[in-house]
Amino acid sequence: MGWNLEIAAVKTDELFRAVPDVFLETEATMGFEDATSVSRFPNLCVAQVGDWVVAIDSGQRLSASTDYLEETSAGTELHLVRIDDQAIALHYANGQPVTEKQKPDGEDGETWAMDVLFDRTGISFGDLWDVKFTLFEV
């Protein structure tokens, strides 16, 4: 397991909807590999992937912010996966928590989290490699 990050998928067509208010959109764009780099911290990388806006946080802060989860999911859905040794998956809808799952013992956190994200949103690793992410700075 090499990743320690969170991926939030918000069902919307507005990039800013998946981004906390403290971040500002920049002109910089990059591919998935750069977007997942720890060097992006404290910033976020965000892209439209089908019907979902995907925000990548290499600082794993999004899951800790109940305000973010509730406000961002108001009127829509939000699925968040933390990819690390203690992988989790959160689902919020209409501003309320729906489910929280933890990675079963013995499973790889990266594989488990991406499988959960795909099952819930239809977003695959391949989909993430095919888009450009916009950098949002603090």
C-alpha positions in Angstrom: 0.0 0.0 0.0 1.6 3.2 -1.1 -1.3 5.7 -1.1 -2.5 7.8 1.8 -5.2 10.0 0.3 -8.9 10.6 0.0 -11.1 10.7 -3.1 -14.5 12.3 -2.8 -17.0 11.9 -5.6 -19.9 14.4 -5.7 -22.8 13.9 -8.1 -22.8 17.4 -9.8 -21.5 19.1 -12.9 -19.9 22.1 -11.0 -16.3 21.6 -9.9 -16.5 24.2 -7.1 -19.4 22.2 -5.5 -16.9 19.4 -4.4 -14.4 21.9 -3.0 -14.4 23.5 0.5 -14.7 27.3 0.4 -11.1 27.9 1.6 -9.7 26.7 -1.8 -9.4 28.8 -5.0 -9.3 27.4 -8.5 -6.1 27.9 -10.4 -5.2 27.6 -14.1 -3.0 24.6 -13.4 -4.1 21.1 -14.6 -2.5 17.7 -14.4 -3.0 14.0 -14.8 -4.1 11.5 -12.1 -0.6 10.5 -11.1 0.4 14.1 -10.3 -3.0 14.8 -8.7 -2.4 12.0 -6.2 1.1 13.1 -5.3 1.7 14.0 -1.7 3.5 17.1 -3.0 0.0 18.5 -3.8 -0.7 19.0 -0.1 -2.2 21.3 1.2 -4.1 21.8 -2.1 -6.8 19.7 -3.8 -7.1 18.4 -7.3 -10.5 18.2 -8.9 -12.0 16.9 -12.1 -15.3 16.1 -13.8 -15.6 12.3 -14.3 -18.9 11.5 -16.0 -21.8 12.7 -13.7 -19.4 13.1 -10.8 -16.9 15.7 -9.7 -13.9 14.0 -8.1 -11.8 15.8 -5.5 -8.4 14.3 -4.4 -7.0 15.2 -1.0 -3.5 13.9 -0.3 -3.9 15.3 3.3 -6.9 13.1 4.1 -8.9 16.0 5.6 -12.2 15.7 3.9 -13.5 12.7 5.9 -12.8 14.6 9.2 -15.0 17.6 8.3 -18.6 16.8 9.0 -19.5 20.3 7.8 -17.9 19.5 4.4 -19.7 16.2 4.1 -23.1 17.5 5.0 -22.9 20.8 3.0 -21.4 19.2 -0.1 -24.0 16.4 -0.1 -27.0 18.7 0.4 -29.4 18.0 -2.5 -27.1 15.4 -4.0 -24.8 12.4 -3.2 -21.2 12.2 -2.0 -19.1 9.1 -1.8 -15.7 9.3 -0.1 -13.0 6.7 0.1 -9.9 6.9 2.2 -7.1 4.9 0.6 -4.6 3.8 3.2 -4.1 0.9 5.7 -7.3 1.9 7.6 -9.3 2.5 4.4 -12.9 3.7 4.9 -15.9 4.5 2.6 -18.5 7.1 3.4 -21.8 7.8 1.7 -23.7 11.0 2.3 -27.0 12.0 0.6 -29.0 15.1 1.1 -26.8 16.3 3.8 -27.1 13.2 5.9 -24.8 10.2 6.5 -26.1 7.0 4.9 -23.3 4.4 5.3 -19.8 4.0 6.6 -17.7 1.0 5.8 -14.3 0.0 7.0 -11.9 -2.2 5.1 -12.0 -5.8 6.2 -8.9 -7.1 7.8 -6.5 -8.7 5.4 -7.7 -6.8 2.3 -5.5 -4.3 0.5 -6.8 -0.8 1.2 -6.2 0.6 -2.3 -8.0 -2.2 -4.1 -10.8 -2.3 -1.6 -11.4 1.5 -1.7 -11.3 1.6 -5.5 -13.7 -1.3 -5.7 -16.2 0.4 -3.3 -15.9 3.7 -5.3 -16.6 1.8 -8.6 -19.5 -0.1 -7.1 -21.1 3.1 -5.8 -20.3 5.6 -8.6 -19.2 3.6 -11.6 -15.8 5.4 -11.5 -12.9 3.2 -12.3 -9.1 3.7 -12.1 -9.2 4.0 -15.9 -11.7 6.8 -15.7 -9.4 8.7 -13.4 -6.4 8.3 -15.7 -8.4 9.8 -18.6 -9.2 13.2 -17.2 -7.3 16.4 -16.3 -7.4 17.6 -12.7 -7.6 21.2 -11.9 -5.5 22.4 -8.9 -7.3 24.3 -6.2 -5.0 26.1 -3.8 -5.5 27.1 -0.2 
